[in-house]
Amino acid sequence: MSLERIFKALVSLGLSEPDARVYIYLALKGPKKRESIVYDLKISRYQIVQSLENLQNKNIIISDPKIKNSLSVLPFEKALKLLIKAEKEQIIISEENLLSNWKSIRKRF
């Protein structure tokens, strides 16, 4: 599987493109400080902070206690399972909402 395919899969599972880039970078490079991420990915500091926050909200970011102020991510296998689980939950919620809407529309006819 190519890196581009993995990138597209992460985006299809709910990560934004910058979030997916940050995740892949940290997954491949290991623990890094924010400044290194900004420098290496050439993404604005603001966007890096946003991406790290988004990944943290998805429970994919890990603070590395060995290296002060550094961040790492869950291994790909674990992150993938979390993202798929979240996507499945979202699909179930969407299905329930659509069915509810459909039932209310049918009652009118």
C-alpha positions as CSV (number, residue, x, y, z in Angstrom):
1,M,0.0,0.0,0.0
2,S,1.4,3.4,-0.9
3,L,1.7,6.3,1.4
4,E,-0.8,8.2,-0.8
5,R,-3.4,5.5,-0.4
6,I,-2.9,5.5,3.4
7,F,-3.2,9.3,3.4
8,K,-6.5,9.1,1.4
9,A,-7.8,6.4,3.7
10,L,-7.2,8.5,6.8
11,V,-8.9,11.4,5.2
12,S,-11.9,9.2,4.3
13,L,-12.1,8.1,7.9
14,G,-12.6,11.7,9.1
15,L,-9.2,13.3,9.4
16,S,-8.6,16.6,7.6
17,E,-5.7,16.6,5.1
18,P,-3.5,18.6,7.5
19,D,-4.4,16.2,10.4
20,A,-3.6,13.2,8.2
21,R,-0.2,14.7,7.2
22,V,0.6,15.4,10.9
23,Y,-0.4,11.9,11.9
24,I,1.7,10.2,9.2
25,Y,4.7,12.4,9.9
26,L,4.6,11.6,13.7
27,A,3.9,7.9,13.0
28,L,6.9,7.7,10.7
29,K,9.3,10.0,12.5
30,G,8.5,9.2,16.1
31,P,8.1,11.7,18.9
32,K,8.6,15.4,17.9
33,K,8.1,18.8,19.4
34,R,5.7,21.2,17.8
35,E,8.4,23.4,16.4
36,S,9.9,20.4,14.5
37,I,6.5,19.5,13.0
38,V,6.0,23.1,11.8
39,Y,9.5,23.3,10.3
40,D,9.5,19.9,8.7
41,L,5.9,19.9,7.3
42,K,6.0,23.6,6.4
43,I,2.5,24.1,7.8
44,S,1.6,27.2,9.8
45,R,2.0,26.9,13.6
46,Y,-1.7,27.7,13.9
47,Q,-2.6,24.8,11.6
48,I,-0.3,22.4,13.5
49,V,-1.9,23.4,16.8
50,Q,-5.3,22.8,15.3
51,S,-4.3,19.4,13.9
52,L,-2.8,18.3,17.1
53,E,-5.9,19.4,18.9
54,N,-8.1,17.5,16.4
55,L,-5.9,14.3,16.8
56,Q,-6.0,14.7,20.6
57,N,-9.8,14.9,20.4
58,K,-9.8,11.6,18.5
59,N,-7.5,10.1,21.2
60,I,-4.7,9.5,18.6
61,I,-2.0,11.8,20.1
62,I,0.2,10.7,23.0
63,S,2.4,12.9,25.1
64,D,5.8,11.2,25.3
65,P,7.0,11.2,28.9
66,K,10.6,10.3,27.8
67,I,11.0,13.5,25.8
68,K,9.7,16.8,27.4
69,N,7.1,18.7,25.4
70,S,7.1,16.1,22.6
71,L,4.2,14.4,21.0
72,S,3.7,11.0,19.3
73,V,0.8,9.2,17.9
74,L,-0.8,5.8,18.4
75,P,0.6,3.1,16.1
76,F,-1.2,2.9,12.8
77,E,-3.1,-0.3,13.6
78,K,-4.6,1.2,16.8
79,A,-5.3,4.6,15.2
80,L,-7.0,2.9,12.3
81,K,-9.3,0.9,14.6
82,L,-10.2,4.0,16.5
83,L,-11.1,5.9,13.3
84,I,-13.1,3.0,11.9
85,K,-15.0,2.6,15.2
86,A,-15.8,6.4,15.2
87,E,-16.9,6.2,11.6
88,K,-19.2,3.2,12.2
89,E,-20.7,5.1,15.2
90,Q,-21.3,8.1,12.9
91,I,-22.9,5.9,10.3
92,I,-25.3,4.4,12.8
93,I,-26.3,7.9,14.1
94,S,-26.9,9.0,10.5
95,E,-28.9,5.9,9.7
96,E,-31.1,6.5,12.8
97,N,-31.6,10.2,11.8
98,L,-32.5,9.3,8.3
99,L,-34.9,6.6,9.3
100,S,-36.6,8.9,11.8
101,N,-36.9,11.6,9.1
102,W,-38.3,9.1,6.6
103,K,-40.9,7.9,9.1
104,S,-42.1,11.5,9.9
105,I,-42.3,12.2,6.1
106,R,-44.3,9.0,5.5
107,K,-46.8,9.9,8.2
108,R,-47.7,13.0,6.2
109,F,-48.7,11.0,3.2
